[in-house]
């Protein structure tokens, strides 16, 4: 079971490494969106500190969104996806591998760059640690839920916009608990509760979303 | 051989089409009766609220619309589950026929809520947990309609939409509770609906209006499902016969 997942992860990572521009552009999208906010609302540190968790999380949601359509589209175009669906392994496991690979190339870089952007927003050290940790454990849920949307909209016209219409409402709990964890740390309440819920969302979506996406892929491949 | 009454017979569009057509007038009539009774009770009989004045009477539209918006989503998810499990054609059509009505109800509930909120709370919109989750429900309806509209193949549209509905229905409680906690943690405007014991006439007016909305939704969904059937089954003989028959009547 783990062999299949590992094989898919390895393959997807190799493909991603051959097209590094995709990873880097999503990352720079994140950086630019976050940097636009101080320009739009003014440089007062007090205000920025209050807005930072929400701004960073919304930007992370949008940045994850950018790379979602490619999760299945390329494999669908060259026929790999049909071969994977025909393979004797459950398609859900293959999708699990693809979700993890997607997180490694889209979620993980965001978590690594987030503390630097947090400094721009004058966040305290505690808040920065919680922010990084929250993005680290929250983004796998985004990749998981996003996989369902990517599978449902695979090969449709206007797929990208449609995908955000479907997936963004489902991202709301992750946004609330992710930003809430940082907020609670800033206000001194402690973000452990939020982080636990965030981890729960991640595990639930990693457990269920691949199977829902696999069902959606089978519908699309019929 | 004359067979027993069989519910599954109506899973076929060819038999459901005339059946739905026969049912529609009854649902319309019942809806009008309940609506008139509810409006009479709500607008004329129910006493004026001592805190909110006459403005509270908008709840006779607002509350039934909110109930229906949530209920219709559940019904759609139910149809989606039946459709995915038993591979029935009618289920997807029913879900698609219900979606615009559900979205309309969600929108009506937000609109009447805003109209009520301005004089009562002094704001068109507050980020209250219930308002926010109703807004998200509207987004879910719009997402479903956008997805089914984007897929040309009707069977794929039904199944993909059905899967989205099931994912949505699993997420609704999670979204609702997260919004609720978010709201309490942010110490939002302390909105209090003045939970005074409601006069019996008000409650009855509300229930009658809810019945009116319910019957209206069924009638309009049946009408919509009939047009969906004609469109999808246009290559079949019964649709040709149906359309030719109608043309013959008009002559």
Interface residues (C-beta under 8 A of the other chain):
Chain A: X148 X152 X153 X156 X157 X158 X159 X162 X165 X166 X168 X169 X170 X172 X173 X176 X177 X180 X183 X184 X197 X201 X208 X212 X215 X216 X219 X220 X222
Chain B: X136 X139 X140 X142 X143 X146 X147 X150 X151 X155 X156 X159 X160 X163 X164 X166 X167 X168 X170 X171 X174 X175 X178 X179 X181 X182 X185
